Amino acid sequence: MTNPARSGSVVPLGECSARESGGSIYGLFPAAQAAANGIEQGDELVLGYDGESNTVLMSPKTAVEPGHWAEDWI
């Protein structure tokens, strides 16, 4: 069986809510960047992992098709 984390596809990790702290969302990136990506305080976010690039991805839940959502809440 192929490990989905190594197949180049994004593996759903879970979801969370955006909370503002110190002028940024989770301290991950500046508020201006969050706004440019359509992320506002209180938004539901989905998290994913791309094994090919070893990158954790975050997106507003409304921008991701439900078939790509994970069942876990982080």
Rosetta silent file (secondary structure, phi, psi, omega in degrees, C-alpha in Angstrom):
SEQUENCE: MTNPARSGSVVPLGECSARESGGSIYGLFPAAQAAANGIEQGDELVLGYDGESNTVLMSPKTAVEPGHWAEDWI
SCORE:     score description
SCORE:     0.000 S_00000001
   1 L     0.000  139.680  179.082    0.000    0.000    0.000 S_00000001
   2 L   -80.131  135.205  175.324    1.245    3.500   -0.836 S_00000001
   3 L   -73.412  117.342 -177.658    1.722    5.887    2.064 S_00000001
   4 H   -61.747  -24.980  178.576   -0.613    8.827    1.237 S_00000001
   5 H   -71.721  -14.562 -179.961    1.782   11.217    2.947 S_00000001
   6 H  -111.033    0.099 -173.671    4.387   10.291    0.322 S_00000001
   7 L   -89.844   -0.589 -179.131    2.158   10.083   -2.744 S_00000001
   8 L    90.749   -2.744  177.160    2.047   13.806   -3.480 S_00000001
   9 L   -95.652  158.487  179.269   -1.532   14.171   -2.283 S_00000001
  10 E   -83.752  127.615  179.792   -2.594   16.326    0.644 S_00000001
  11 E   -96.464  119.856  178.264   -3.465   14.271    3.727 S_00000001
  12 E   -61.719  135.572  179.356   -6.238   15.820    5.871 S_00000001
  13 E  -108.928  -28.872 -176.995   -5.064   16.416    9.447 S_00000001
  14 E   149.634 -162.867  179.315   -8.091   18.033   11.083 S_00000001
  15 E  -143.214  164.763 -179.700   -9.599   21.443   11.612 S_00000001
  16 E  -155.220 -179.283  176.177   -9.399   24.314   14.065 S_00000001
  17 E  -116.312  143.972  178.688  -10.670   27.871   14.531 S_00000001
  18 L   -75.074  131.440  176.006   -8.690   31.032   13.876 S_00000001
  19 L  -129.687  131.427 -179.443   -7.938   33.057   17.003 S_00000001
  20 E   -82.281  137.074  178.897   -6.172   36.381   16.919 S_00000001
  21 E  -151.962  119.195  176.826   -3.190   36.784   19.229 S_00000001
  22 L    63.769   33.225  177.230   -0.572   39.503   19.147 S_00000001
  23 L    80.783   10.216  177.460   -1.664   40.891   15.777 S_00000001
  24 E  -143.307  163.412  175.942   -1.504   37.554   13.981 S_00000001
  25 E   -86.864  112.778 -179.152   -3.554   34.404   13.558 S_00000001
  26 L    58.042   10.599 -176.543   -1.897   31.798   15.826 S_00000001
  27 L    69.326   11.672 -178.140    1.361   33.687   15.340 S_00000001
  28 L   -81.465  -41.362  176.176    1.733   31.807   12.050 S_00000001
  29 E  -154.240  159.042 -175.418    1.577   34.788    9.756 S_00000001
  30 E   -60.607  153.959 -179.373    0.743   38.522    9.994 S_00000001
  31 H   -54.851  -37.658  179.651   -2.854   39.707   10.108 S_00000001
  32 H   -62.691  -39.462  178.501   -2.465   41.315    6.654 S_00000001
  33 H   -69.142  -39.791  176.951   -1.460   37.941    5.163 S_00000001
  34 H   -60.014  -45.835  179.544   -4.355   36.206    6.932 S_00000001
  35 H   -62.871  -39.658  179.130   -6.762   38.796    5.506 S_00000001
  36 H   -64.090  -26.640  178.756   -5.266   38.385    2.026 S_00000001
  37 L   -96.209    8.900  176.694   -5.974   34.650    2.321 S_00000001
  38 L    74.597   23.377 -179.080   -9.534   35.254    3.505 S_00000001
  39 L  -104.427  123.713  178.803   -8.876   34.136    7.092 S_00000001
  40 L  -125.004  159.739  179.245  -10.578   36.085    9.870 S_00000001
  41 L   -54.920  134.094  179.382  -10.822   35.548   13.609 S_00000001
  42 L    90.331  -11.892  178.512  -13.318   32.797   14.390 S_00000001
  43 L   -64.176  144.436  171.167  -13.135   31.217   10.921 S_00000001
  44 E   -79.682  134.904 -179.047  -13.048   27.446   10.766 S_00000001
  45 E  -119.570  148.179  171.955   -9.800   26.259    9.208 S_00000001
  46 E  -110.459  144.176 -178.666   -8.819   22.913    7.728 S_00000001
  47 E  -114.950  144.192  177.873   -5.315   21.553    8.090 S_00000001
  48 E  -145.784  169.859 -179.233   -3.518   19.220    5.728 S_00000001
  49 E  -134.394  128.817  175.989   -0.089   17.756    5.081 S_00000001
  50 E  -105.822  107.218 -176.481    1.705   17.401    1.751 S_00000001
  51 L   -66.670  -28.710 -178.785    4.306   14.652    2.110 S_00000001
  52 L   -64.849  -40.439 -178.903    6.061   15.486   -1.156 S_00000001
  53 L  -104.240    0.569 -177.863    7.039   18.956    0.038 S_00000001
  54 L    53.533   48.706 -174.503    6.889   18.166    3.797 S_00000001
  55 E  -122.540  132.327  171.862    4.503   21.099    4.199 S_00000001
  56 E   -88.825  132.514 -176.171    1.599   21.619    6.602 S_00000001
  57 E  -112.866  146.679  177.315   -1.226   23.465    4.861 S_00000001
  58 E  -136.953  136.718 -178.975   -3.982   25.625    6.348 S_00000001
  59 E  -149.203  151.927  171.759   -7.011   27.024    4.546 S_00000001
  60 E   -58.320  137.383 -177.274  -10.408   28.498    5.381 S_00000001
  61 H   -57.657  -33.779 -178.619  -12.839   25.567    5.566 S_00000001
  62 H   -67.369  -16.730 -178.303  -15.124   27.297    3.050 S_00000001
  63 H   -93.244   -2.235 -175.948  -12.329   27.163    0.432 S_00000001
  64 L  -118.308  132.762  179.270  -11.884   23.375    0.642 S_00000001
  65 L   -62.628  139.118 -177.298  -14.296   20.797   -0.781 S_00000001
  66 H   -52.483  -30.160  179.178  -15.957   18.702    1.974 S_00000001
  67 H   -63.881  -15.519 -179.326  -14.437   15.496    0.576 S_00000001
  68 H  -102.362    3.580  179.018  -11.026   16.798    1.666 S_00000001
  69 L   -79.801  145.569  172.602  -12.005   17.565    5.268 S_00000001
  70 L   -88.990  167.881  179.986  -10.683   15.380    8.087 S_00000001
  71 L   -94.772   -3.764 -174.970  -12.906   14.177   10.898 S_00000001
  72 L   -95.622  145.923  174.790  -10.596   15.353   13.687 S_00000001
  73 E  -108.418  127.689 -178.483  -10.773   18.635   15.601 S_00000001
  74 L  -108.957    0.000    0.000   -7.441   20.069   16.719 S_00000001
